[in-house]
Amino acid sequence: QYRAPTRQQPNNLQALFRSGKIVISTSLSYPSRHVAKTVAVTGADMCWIDAEHAAWSPTDLVECIQIIVHESGGKMIPVVRVPSKKAFDYMAWCLDAGAGGLILPHLETVEEMKDAVAACYFPPLGNRSFPPFSFIPGVTDTTPANESIFSLANKHISIIPQIESRVGIQNLDEIMKMEEISAFMIGAGDLRLDMGLSLGLTGDEPEFVAAMEKASGVSKERNIPLLGVAVGEEMVKMRIDQGFRILVCCLDLHILAYGM
């Protein structure tokens, strides 16, 4: 029900997020086509591809996005964490390849989010350029009546701010007023480091707890799902109790290391 008319177009990630279901995501951090093929058949709703902390070439990234889509039969939606919130070239390459969404690391202000929206959405919502080499006219650019590849992309893709600093938490209310946001992520590890706390995904320090509660409150108030990493049964339950609705439940690095 979330599939695009062709596999060259992005699936409807916005609709998946609006569905209210718990969205389960696997991950891909290795720039490997073989790992991508394996991940694609796991049955998860989404694949979180991390291009921030792994050295992905544009070609590897584009090919793995397309592998995820095609090897899953169009069922799994690739979502890429781009190298930085200003990596506008990577944003274009990922979306042109068919990614359903992007995660913007270390986003802190409304202005930064507006810049990303402008780069990622076609007119009239933004100024993204037409990708002439992504579609074969009349074959892979087919759409329902009264729609185009541009209007569908604007309705389908999700640009997800990742909040992981004190400044980002302070500005969260203003950032989340933007209509173009259909989900947001909390980077708990970097948030804790920014607060001068020990590295981890959980903690009971008052400032960290207050930040997580603020994120959960904004998510519920605006009915915008919250995304986070939740590895292991206990953390999954805790994140759901905290109001998270999009969960990255396994990391390919850990599976490789602990599965041997």
C-alpha positions, 0 to 999 in steps of 0.5 A: 500500500506504500509502493510507488507506481514504479520502483524507480520512484520513492515509496510513500514513506510519509504514508507509512509514518502516518499509519500509526504502526510501529515501523521496524527498520534494519540497517546498512552501514557497510558499503557492500552490495552483498550485505544490501541484498541480504538486508533487503529480504529480512522483511523490515519496513525500512532500511536505515543506510548510514552514510554519516559514519561510513565512507560511502562513494556516491556510486556505492550508495546509489547502487545499494539504495536500488538493491534494497528496493529491487531485492525486497520486491519494492517492500522495503524503503531505503532511508539514508542518513546523509554525511551532513546536514549540508550534504546537498549533493548526496541528498540529490543523489540519494533521492534521484536513486529512489530513497524514500527519505533522508536523515539530517544529522546534527540539525539544530535550527529552523534555517538549516531545516528550511535549506534541506527542504528547499534542496530535497523537494521539487517546486513549488515546495523547493528547488530540487532539480529534475533528474534526467537520468533517473527515468525512462520516459513512458516506462519508469515515470508512469503515475496516476492521473493528475499526478507527476513524478514531481508531485508524487515525490513531494507527497512520498519522501520524508526529510527527517531532522536528527536532533542530537545537541542541547541547541537542537533540543532548545529549538525543537518546538520551532523546528517541529512547526514546519509542515514538511516534517513527517518524522524526527530522530533523536541521536541519544549518543551524541546528545549525551556527549554534548551534555557532557555525559558518558556515551550511551543510548540511555541514562537517568541524568536529569538533563538527559531525561528532560530532553527525552521527555521533551522529544516525546511530548513534542511527538505526541502533541504534533502527532509526528513519529519519533525515530531512534535506535533500539537494540535488544528486547528491553530497549525496544520496549523502553523506546516504545514506552517513551513514545518512539514509533520508528525503531532501528532494531538491528545494526549490521555491524553488531550482527556480523560481530556477535553472530560469529 
